[in-house]
Amino acid sequence: MVEAEDERVAYFRQRLLDWWRENRRMFPWRTTTDPYRILVTEVLLHRTKAEQVATIYHEFFKRFPTIEDLAAASLEDVKRLLHRLGLHWRTELLHRMAVMIVEKYGAKIPSGRDELMSLPGVSHYIASAVRCFAFGFPEGVLDTNTVRIVGRFFGLKVTDSSRRSRRFRELYESLLDKDHPP
């Protein structure tokens, strides 16, 4: 039984990677491993369309090239940049996060899950995304879309709470190639 399940996981993993290579959308944050850019982008992407965030990505990092620059900026300066996207509620959150990283972590984005999740606005998903895409950890970045795909493939019922389900997380993490994370 385990061998058949291993074959099914390997098949699923390969099909998903093939699909990704063929259908992925290119965004500027997908070409960097800079922890600062990835962390800020993931916070901006929370409940926001990727296309919207893409319109300010370069401008944001030109204006605030480092975490120290973001921490030193006025809230009004950050708000001016994010306001046109309707991201006003993230202004204070991003600023507090930047200040905390500068003060507590010496302006270095932490790589540990607990440290990341102690930051304002950082959820399990955002911590996993930063650990995976910035630091190369084999992390399962489990969201509504990945839960839906995994559920369909493995014939599991998907509910609103599935992305927080231990069963889904374990199954999803079993799909990761731990030797070759993204």
Biotite code that builds the C-alpha atoms (Angstrom):
import biotite.structure as struc

atoms = struc.array([
    struc.Atom([0.000, 0.000, 0.000], chain_id="A", res_id=1, res_name="MET", atom_name="CA", element="C"),
    struc.Atom([2.799, 2.442, 0.891], chain_id="A", res_id=2, res_name="VAL", atom_name="CA", element="C"),
    struc.Atom([4.530, 1.776, -2.443], chain_id="A", res_id=3, res_name="GLU", atom_name="CA", element="C"),
    struc.Atom([1.333, 2.516, -4.400], chain_id="A", res_id=4, res_name="ALA", atom_name="CA", element="C"),
    struc.Atom([0.844, 5.699, -2.392], chain_id="A", res_id=5, res_name="GLU", atom_name="CA", element="C"),
    struc.Atom([4.483, 6.716, -3.045], chain_id="A", res_id=6, res_name="ASP", atom_name="CA", element="C"),
    struc.Atom([3.920, 6.186, -6.782], chain_id="A", res_id=7, res_name="GLU", atom_name="CA", element="C"),
    struc.Atom([0.744, 8.260, -6.669], chain_id="A", res_id=8, res_name="ARG", atom_name="CA", element="C"),
    struc.Atom([2.529, 11.075, -4.831], chain_id="A", res_id=9, res_name="VAL", atom_name="CA", element="C"),
    struc.Atom([5.432, 11.006, -7.315], chain_id="A", res_id=10, res_name="ALA", atom_name="CA", element="C"),
    struc.Atom([2.968, 11.066, -10.223], chain_id="A", res_id=11, res_name="TYR", atom_name="CA", element="C"),
    struc.Atom([1.006, 13.954, -8.710], chain_id="A", res_id=12, res_name="PHE", atom_name="CA", element="C"),
    struc.Atom([4.183, 15.924, -7.951], chain_id="A", res_id=13, res_name="ARG", atom_name="CA", element="C"),
    struc.Atom([5.479, 15.522, -11.505], chain_id="A", res_id=14, res_name="GLN", atom_name="CA", element="C"),
    struc.Atom([2.147, 16.428, -13.111], chain_id="A", res_id=15, res_name="ARG", atom_name="CA", element="C"),
    struc.Atom([1.860, 19.522, -10.914], chain_id="A", res_id=16, res_name="LEU", atom_name="CA", element="C"),
    struc.Atom([5.412, 20.647, -11.748], chain_id="A", res_id=17, res_name="LEU", atom_name="CA", element="C"),
    struc.Atom([4.763, 20.080, -15.458], chain_id="A", res_id=18, res_name="ASP", atom_name="CA", element="C"),
    struc.Atom([1.573, 22.131, -15.230], chain_id="A", res_id=19, res_name="TRP", atom_name="CA", element="C"),
    struc.Atom([3.418, 24.914, -13.382], chain_id="A", res_id=20, res_name="TRP", atom_name="CA", element="C"),
    struc.Atom([6.174, 25.153, -15.999], chain_id="A", res_id=21, res_name="ARG", atom_name="CA", element="C"),
    struc.Atom([3.559, 25.425, -18.739], chain_id="A", res_id=22, res_name="GLU", atom_name="CA", element="C"),
    struc.Atom([1.032, 27.750, -17.058], chain_id="A", res_id=23, res_name="ASN", atom_name="CA", element="C"),
    struc.Atom([2.763, 29.876, -14.425], chain_id="A", res_id=24, res_name="ARG", atom_name="CA", element="C"),
    struc.Atom([2.199, 33.594, -14.372], chain_id="A", res_id=25, res_name="ARG", atom_name="CA", element="C"),
    struc.Atom([5.317, 35.706, -14.113], chain_id="A", res_id=26, res_name="MET", atom_name="CA", element="C"),
    struc.Atom([5.481, 38.290, -11.362], chain_id="A", res_id=27, res_name="PHE", atom_name="CA", element="C"),
    struc.Atom([8.564, 40.206, -10.185], chain_id="A", res_id=28, res_name="PRO", atom_name="CA", element="C"),
    struc.Atom([8.589, 38.560, -6.749], chain_id="A", res_id=29, res_name="TRP", atom_name="CA", element="C"),
    struc.Atom([9.022, 35.159, -8.394], chain_id="A", res_id=30, res_name="ARG", atom_name="CA", element="C"),
    struc.Atom([12.509, 36.079, -9.567], chain_id="A", res_id=31, res_name="THR", atom_name="CA", element="C"),
    struc.Atom([13.988, 36.971, -6.167], chain_id="A", res_id=32, res_name="THR", atom_name="CA", element="C"),
    struc.Atom([15.060, 35.168, -3.043], chain_id="A", res_id=33, res_name="THR", atom_name="CA", element="C"),
    struc.Atom([15.450, 38.417, -1.067], chain_id="A", res_id=34, res_name="ASP", atom_name="CA", element="C"),
    struc.Atom([13.697, 37.765, 2.279], chain_id="A", res_id=35, res_name="PRO", atom_name="CA", element="C"),
    struc.Atom([12.671, 41.422, 2.665], chain_id="A", res_id=36, res_name="TYR", atom_name="CA", element="C"),
    struc.Atom([11.016, 41.590, -0.751], chain_id="A", res_id=37, res_name="ARG", atom_name="CA", element="C"),
    struc.Atom([9.295, 38.253, -0.291], chain_id="A", res_id=38, res_name="ILE", atom_name="CA", element="C"),
    struc.Atom([8.016, 39.077, 3.205], chain_id="A", res_id=39, res_name="LEU", atom_name="CA", element="C"),
    struc.Atom([6.622, 42.476, 2.204], chain_id="A", res_id=40, res_name="VAL", atom_name="CA", element="C"),
    struc.Atom([5.124, 41.077, -0.998], chain_id="A", res_id=41, res_name="THR", atom_name="CA", element="C"),
    struc.Atom([3.399, 38.221, 0.828], chain_id="A", res_id=42, res_name="GLU", atom_name="CA", element="C"),
    struc.Atom([1.869, 40.701, 3.285], chain_id="A", res_id=43, res_name="VAL", atom_name="CA", element="C"),
    struc.Atom([0.696, 42.857, 0.364], chain_id="A", res_id=44, res_name="LEU", atom_name="CA", element="C"),
    struc.Atom([-0.712, 39.811, -1.456], chain_id="A", res_id=45, res_name="LEU", atom_name="CA", element="C"),
    struc.Atom([-2.911, 38.848, 1.493], chain_id="A", res_id=46, res_name="HIS", atom_name="CA", element="C"),
    struc.Atom([-6.488, 39.141, 0.157], chain_id="A", res_id=47, res_name="ARG", atom_name="CA", element="C"),
    struc.Atom([-5.257, 41.168, -2.816], chain_id="A", res_id=48, res_name="THR", atom_name="CA", element="C"),
    struc.Atom([-4.943, 40.159, -6.472], chain_id="A", res_id=49, res_name="LYS", atom_name="CA", element="C"),
    struc.Atom([-1.400, 39.553, -7.644], chain_id="A", res_id=50, res_name="ALA", atom_name="CA", element="C"),
    struc.Atom([-1.915, 41.892, -10.601], chain_id="A", res_id=51, res_name="GLU", atom_name="CA", element="C"),
    struc.Atom([-2.689, 44.751, -8.201], chain_id="A", res_id=52, res_name="GLN", atom_name="CA", element="C"),
    struc.Atom([0.452, 44.189, -6.155], chain_id="A", res_id=53, res_name="VAL", atom_name="CA", element="C"),
    struc.Atom([2.516, 43.931, -9.348], chain_id="A", res_id=54, res_name="ALA", atom_name="CA", element="C"),
    struc.Atom([1.524, 47.515, -10.258], chain_id="A", res_id=55, res_name="THR", atom_name="CA", element="C"),
    struc.Atom([3.353, 48.933, -7.203], chain_id="A", res_id=56, res_name="ILE", atom_name="CA", element="C"),
    struc.Atom([6.056, 46.300, -6.620], chain_id="A", res_id=57, res_name="TYR", atom_name="CA", element="C"),
    struc.Atom([8.961, 48.149, -8.257], chain_id="A", res_id=58, res_name="HIS", atom_name="CA", element="C"),
    struc.Atom([7.855, 51.548, -6.963], chain_id="A", res_id=59, res_name="GLU", atom_name="CA", element="C"),
    struc.Atom([7.564, 50.215, -3.400], chain_id="A", res_id=60, res_name="PHE", atom_name="CA", element="C"),
    struc.Atom([11.071, 48.756, -3.362], chain_id="A", res_id=61, res_name="PHE", atom_name="CA", element="C"),
    struc.Atom([12.541, 51.770, -5.128], chain_id="A", res_id=62, res_name="LYS", atom_name="CA", element="C"),
    struc.Atom([11.065, 53.990, -2.398], chain_id="A", res_id=63, res_name="ARG", atom_name="CA", element="C"),
    struc.Atom([11.859, 51.563, 0.463], chain_id="A", res_id=64, res_name="PHE", atom_name="CA", element="C"),
    struc.Atom([14.846, 49.480, -0.740], chain_id="A", res_id=65, res_name="PRO", atom_name="CA", element="C"),
    struc.Atom([15.653, 48.066, 2.699], chain_id="A", res_id=66, res_name="THR", atom_name="CA", element="C"),
    struc.Atom([13.787, 47.136, 5.847], chain_id="A", res_id=67, res_name="ILE", atom_name="CA", element="C"),
    struc.Atom([15.581, 50.032, 7.558], chain_id="A", res_id=68, res_name="GLU", atom_name="CA", element="C"),
    struc.Atom([14.168, 52.454, 4.968], chain_id="A", res_id=69, res_name="ASP", atom_name="CA", element="C"),
    struc.Atom([10.658, 51.150, 5.551], chain_id="A", res_id=70, res_name="LEU", atom_name="CA", element="C"),
    struc.Atom([11.084, 51.364, 9.342], chain_id="A", res_id=71, res_name="ALA", atom_name="CA", element="C"),
    struc.Atom([12.388, 54.943, 9.088], chain_id="A", res_id=72, res_name="ALA", atom_name="CA", element="C"),
    struc.Atom([9.608, 56.098, 6.737], chain_id="A", res_id=73, res_name="ALA", atom_name="CA", element="C"),
    struc.Atom([6.613, 58.019, 7.973], chain_id="A", res_id=74, res_name="SER", atom_name="CA", element="C"),
    struc.Atom([3.273, 56.237, 8.024], chain_id="A", res_id=75, res_name="LEU", atom_name="CA", element="C"),
    struc.Atom([1.979, 58.908, 5.633], chain_id="A", res_id=76, res_name="GLU", atom_name="CA", element="C"),
    struc.Atom([4.715, 58.093, 3.105], chain_id="A", res_id=77, res_name="ASP", atom_name="CA", element="C"),
    struc.Atom([3.864, 54.380, 3.181], chain_id="A", res_id=78, res_name="VAL", atom_name="CA", element="C"),
    struc.Atom([0.131, 55.127, 3.106], chain_id="A", res_id=79, res_name="LYS", atom_name="CA", element="C"),
    struc.Atom([0.507, 57.347, 0.021], chain_id="A", res_id=80, res_name="ARG", atom_name="CA", element="C"),
    struc.Atom([2.054, 54.477, -1.895], chain_id="A", res_id=81, res_name="LEU", atom_name="CA", element="C"),
    struc.Atom([-0.403, 51.778, -0.766], chain_id="A", res_id=82, res_name="LEU", atom_name="CA", element="C"),
    struc.Atom([-3.577, 53.875, -0.734], chain_id="A", res_id=83, res_name="HIS", atom_name="CA", element="C"),
    struc.Atom([-4.376, 53.547, -4.439], chain_id="A", res_id=84, res_name="ARG", atom_name="CA", element="C"),
    struc.Atom([-4.586, 49.781, -4.020], chain_id="A", res_id=85, res_name="LEU", atom_name="CA", element="C"),
    struc.Atom([-6.934, 50.065, -1.063], chain_id="A", res_id=86, res_name="GLY", atom_name="CA", element="C"),
    struc.Atom([-4.282, 48.633, 1.230], chain_id="A", res_id=87, res_name="LEU", atom_name="CA", element="C"),
    struc.Atom([-4.534, 51.303, 3.941], chain_id="A", res_id=88, res_name="HIS", atom_name="CA", element="C"),
    struc.Atom([-4.983, 48.783, 6.754], chain_id="A", res_id=89, res_name="TRP", atom_name="CA", element="C"),
    struc.Atom([-1.593, 47.278, 5.906], chain_id="A", res_id=90, res_name="ARG", atom_name="CA", element="C"),
    struc.Atom([0.261, 50.563, 6.217], chain_id="A", res_id=91, res_name="THR", atom_name="CA", element="C"),
    struc.Atom([0.621, 50.516, 9.986], chain_id="A", res_id=92, res_name="GLU", atom_name="CA", element="C"),
    struc.Atom([1.085, 46.744, 10.025], chain_id="A", res_id=93, res_name="LEU", atom_name="CA", element="C"),
    struc.Atom([4.008, 46.879, 7.544], chain_id="A", res_id=94, res_name="LEU", atom_name="CA", element="C"),
    struc.Atom([5.578, 49.781, 9.384], chain_id="A", res_id=95, res_name="HIS", atom_name="CA", element="C"),
    struc.Atom([5.327, 48.040, 12.797], chain_id="A", res_id=96, res_name="ARG", atom_name="CA", element="C"),
    struc.Atom([6.731, 44.864, 11.244], chain_id="A", res_id=97, res_name="MET", atom_name="CA", element="C"),
    struc.Atom([9.702, 46.781, 9.791], chain_id="A", res_id=98, res_name="ALA", atom_name="CA", element="C"),
    struc.Atom([10.428, 48.542, 13.087], chain_id="A", res_id=99, res_name="VAL", atom_name="CA", element="C"),
    struc.Atom([10.259, 45.245, 14.969], chain_id="A", res_id=100, res_name="MET", atom_name="CA", element="C"),
    struc.Atom([12.643, 43.532, 12.523], chain_id="A", res_id=101, res_name="ILE", atom_name="CA", element="C"),
    struc.Atom([15.125, 46.402, 12.797], chain_id="A", res_id=102, res_name="VAL", atom_name="CA", element="C"),
    struc.Atom([14.955, 46.552, 16.598], chain_id="A", res_id=103, res_name="GLU", atom_name="CA", element="C"),
    struc.Atom([14.624, 42.869, 17.487], chain_id="A", res_id=104, res_name="LYS", atom_name="CA", element="C"),
    struc.Atom([16.485, 41.153, 14.647], chain_id="A", res_id=105, res_name="TYR", atom_name="CA", element="C"),
    struc.Atom([19.103, 43.728, 13.668], chain_id="A", res_id=106, res_name="GLY", atom_name="CA", element="C"),
    struc.Atom([17.366, 44.446, 10.335], chain_id="A", res_id=107, res_name="ALA", atom_name="CA", element="C"),
    struc.Atom([17.638, 40.804, 9.247], chain_id="A", res_id=108, res_name="LYS", atom_name="CA", element="C"),
    struc.Atom([14.487, 38.942, 8.276], chain_id="A", res_id=109, res_name="ILE", atom_name="CA", element="C"),
    struc.Atom([14.367, 35.891, 10.546], chain_id="A", res_id=110, res_name="PRO", atom_name="CA", element="C"),
    struc.Atom([14.150, 32.447, 8.969], chain_id="A", res_id=111, res_name="SER", atom_name="CA", element="C"),
    struc.Atom([12.567, 30.634, 11.917], chain_id="A", res_id=112, res_name="GLY", atom_name="CA", element="C"),
    struc.Atom([8.836, 29.941, 11.835], chain_id="A", res_id=113, res_name="ARG", atom_name="CA", element="C"),
    struc.Atom([8.221, 31.171, 15.395], chain_id="A", res_id=114, res_name="ASP", atom_name="CA", element="C"),
    struc.Atom([10.195, 34.378, 14.841], chain_id="A", res_id=115, res_name="GLU", atom_name="CA", element="C"),
    struc.Atom([8.381, 35.092, 11.570], chain_id="A", res_id=116, res_name="LEU", atom_name="CA", element="C"),
    struc.Atom([4.986, 34.415, 13.102], chain_id="A", res_id=117, res_name="MET", atom_name="CA", element="C"),
    struc.Atom([5.768, 36.804, 15.968], chain_id="A", res_id=118, res_name="SER", atom_name="CA", element="C"),
    struc.Atom([5.809, 39.645, 13.423], chain_id="A", res_id=119, res_name="LEU", atom_name="CA", element="C"),
    struc.Atom([2.649, 41.740, 12.952], chain_id="A", res_id=120, res_name="PRO", atom_name="CA", element="C"),
    struc.Atom([0.499, 40.381, 10.108], chain_id="A", res_id=121, res_name="GLY", atom_name="CA", element="C"),
    struc.Atom([2.516, 37.206, 9.528], chain_id="A", res_id=122, res_name="VAL", atom_name="CA", element="C"),
    struc.Atom([0.341, 34.110, 9.340], chain_id="A", res_id=123, res_name="SER", atom_name="CA", element="C"),
    struc.Atom([1.333, 30.463, 8.996], chain_id="A", res_id=124, res_name="HIS", atom_name="CA", element="C"),
    struc.Atom([0.975, 30.849, 5.223], chain_id="A", res_id=125, res_name="TYR", atom_name="CA", element="C"),
    struc.Atom([3.206, 33.942, 5.021], chain_id="A", res_id=126, res_name="ILE", atom_name="CA", element="C"),
    struc.Atom([5.824, 32.353, 7.298], chain_id="A", res_id=127, res_name="ALA", atom_name="CA", element="C"),
    struc.Atom([5.832, 29.226, 5.100], chain_id="A", res_id=128, res_name="SER", atom_name="CA", element="C"),
    struc.Atom([6.123, 31.297, 1.913], chain_id="A", res_id=129, res_name="ALA", atom_name="CA", element="C"),
    struc.Atom([9.077, 33.288, 3.278], chain_id="A", res_id=130, res_name="VAL", atom_name="CA", element="C"),
    struc.Atom([10.825, 30.155, 4.559], chain_id="A", res_id=131, res_name="ARG", atom_name="CA", element="C"),
    struc.Atom([10.302, 28.403, 1.229], chain_id="A", res_id=132, res_name="CYS", atom_name="CA", element="C"),
    struc.Atom([10.931, 31.142, -1.336], chain_id="A", res_id=133, res_name="PHE", atom_name="CA", element="C"),
    struc.Atom([13.546, 33.217, 0.520], chain_id="A", res_id=134, res_name="ALA", atom_name="CA", element="C"),
    struc.Atom([15.421, 30.629, 2.538], chain_id="A", res_id=135, res_name="PHE", atom_name="CA", element="C"),
    struc.Atom([14.900, 27.426, 0.530], chain_id="A", res_id=136, res_name="GLY", atom_name="CA", element="C"),
    struc.Atom([13.273, 25.379, 3.280], chain_id="A", res_id=137, res_name="PHE", atom_name="CA", element="C"),
    struc.Atom([11.030, 22.558, 2.010], chain_id="A", res_id=138, res_name="PRO", atom_name="CA", element="C"),
    struc.Atom([7.845, 24.197, 3.282], chain_id="A", res_id=139, res_name="GLU", atom_name="CA", element="C"),
    struc.Atom([4.296, 23.456, 2.293], chain_id="A", res_id=140, res_name="GLY", atom_name="CA", element="C"),
    struc.Atom([2.681, 26.754, 1.287], chain_id="A", res_id=141, res_name="VAL", atom_name="CA", element="C"),
    struc.Atom([-0.898, 25.684, 1.867], chain_id="A", res_id=142, res_name="LEU", atom_name="CA", element="C"),
    struc.Atom([-3.686, 28.004, 0.751], chain_id="A", res_id=143, res_name="ASP", atom_name="CA", element="C"),
    struc.Atom([-7.239, 27.711, -0.520], chain_id="A", res_id=144, res_name="THR", atom_name="CA", element="C"),
    struc.Atom([-6.122, 26.877, -4.064], chain_id="A", res_id=145, res_name="ASN", atom_name="CA", element="C"),
    struc.Atom([-3.577, 24.219, -3.118], chain_id="A", res_id=146, res_name="THR", atom_name="CA", element="C"),
    struc.Atom([-6.080, 22.620, -0.725], chain_id="A", res_id=147, res_name="VAL", atom_name="CA", element="C"),
    struc.Atom([-8.650, 22.468, -3.524], chain_id="A", res_id=148, res_name="ARG", atom_name="CA", element="C"),
    struc.Atom([-6.192, 20.780, -5.918], chain_id="A", res_id=149, res_name="ILE", atom_name="CA", element="C"),
    struc.Atom([-4.896, 18.282, -3.351], chain_id="A", res_id=150, res_name="VAL", atom_name="CA", element="C"),
    struc.Atom([-8.451, 17.524, -2.228], chain_id="A", res_id=151, res_name="GLY", atom_name="CA", element="C"),
    struc.Atom([-9.612, 16.823, -5.771], chain_id="A", res_id=152, res_name="ARG", atom_name="CA", element="C"),
    struc.Atom([-6.642, 14.640, -6.649], chain_id="A", res_id=153, res_name="PHE", atom_name="CA", element="C"),
    struc.Atom([-6.812, 12.545, -3.490], chain_id="A", res_id=154, res_name="PHE", atom_name="CA", element="C"),
    struc.Atom([-10.612, 12.515, -3.250], chain_id="A", res_id=155, res_name="GLY", atom_name="CA", element="C"),
    struc.Atom([-10.819, 14.407, 0.034], chain_id="A", res_id=156, res_name="LEU", atom_name="CA", element="C"),
    struc.Atom([-13.682, 16.637, 1.080], chain_id="A", res_id=157, res_name="LYS", atom_name="CA", element="C"),
    struc.Atom([-12.619, 20.289, 1.159], chain_id="A", res_id=158, res_name="VAL", atom_name="CA", element="C"),
    struc.Atom([-14.119, 22.704, 3.679], chain_id="A", res_id=159, res_name="THR", atom_name="CA", element="C"),
    struc.Atom([-13.341, 26.260, 4.743], chain_id="A", res_id=160, res_name="ASP", atom_name="CA", element="C"),
    struc.Atom([-11.069, 24.947, 7.490], chain_id="A", res_id=161, res_name="SER", atom_name="CA", element="C"),
    struc.Atom([-9.176, 22.431, 5.329], chain_id="A", res_id=162, res_name="SER", atom_name="CA", element="C"),
    struc.Atom([-6.169, 24.713, 4.902], chain_id="A", res_id=163, res_name="ARG", atom_name="CA", element="C"),
    struc.Atom([-5.714, 24.591, 8.675], chain_id="A", res_id=164, res_name="ARG", atom_name="CA", element="C"),
    struc.Atom([-6.289, 20.824, 8.814], chain_id="A", res_id=165, res_name="SER", atom_name="CA", element="C"),
    struc.Atom([-3.463, 18.622, 10.052], chain_id="A", res_id=166, res_name="ARG", atom_name="CA", element="C"),
    struc.Atom([-4.486, 15.931, 7.530], chain_id="A", res_id=167, res_name="ARG", atom_name="CA", element="C"),
    struc.Atom([-4.209, 18.307, 4.565], chain_id="A", res_id=168, res_name="PHE", atom_name="CA", element="C"),
    struc.Atom([-0.927, 19.776, 5.839], chain_id="A", res_id=169, res_name="ARG", atom_name="CA", element="C"),
    struc.Atom([0.642, 16.326, 6.280], chain_id="A", res_id=170, res_name="GLU", atom_name="CA", element="C"),
    struc.Atom([-0.583, 15.145, 2.891], chain_id="A", res_id=171, res_name="LEU", atom_name="CA", element="C"),
    struc.Atom([0.580, 18.340, 1.209], chain_id="A", res_id=172, res_name="TYR", atom_name="CA", element="C"),
    struc.Atom([3.991, 18.146, 2.880], chain_id="A", res_id=173, res_name="GLU", atom_name="CA", element="C"),
    struc.Atom([4.333, 14.521, 1.723], chain_id="A", res_id=174, res_name="SER", atom_name="CA", element="C"),
    struc.Atom([4.172, 15.891, -1.824], chain_id="A", res_id=175, res_name="LEU", atom_name="CA", element="C"),
    struc.Atom([7.260, 18.045, -1.326], chain_id="A", res_id=176, res_name="LEU", atom_name="CA", element="C"),
    struc.Atom([10.588, 16.968, -2.710], chain_id="A", res_id=177, res_name="ASP", atom_name="CA", element="C"),
    struc.Atom([12.584, 17.664, 0.454], chain_id="A", res_id=178, res_name="LYS", atom_name="CA", element="C"),
    struc.Atom([15.890, 17.307, -1.421], chain_id="A", res_id=179, res_name="ASP", atom_name="CA", element="C"),
    struc.Atom([14.942, 19.866, -4.080], chain_id="A", res_id=180, res_name="HIS", atom_name="CA", element="C"),
    struc.Atom([12.726, 22.556, -2.601], chain_id="A", res_id=181, res_name="PRO", atom_name="CA", element="C"),
    struc.Atom([11.664, 25.397, -4.920], chain_id="A", res_id=182, res_name="PRO", atom_name="CA", element="C"),
])
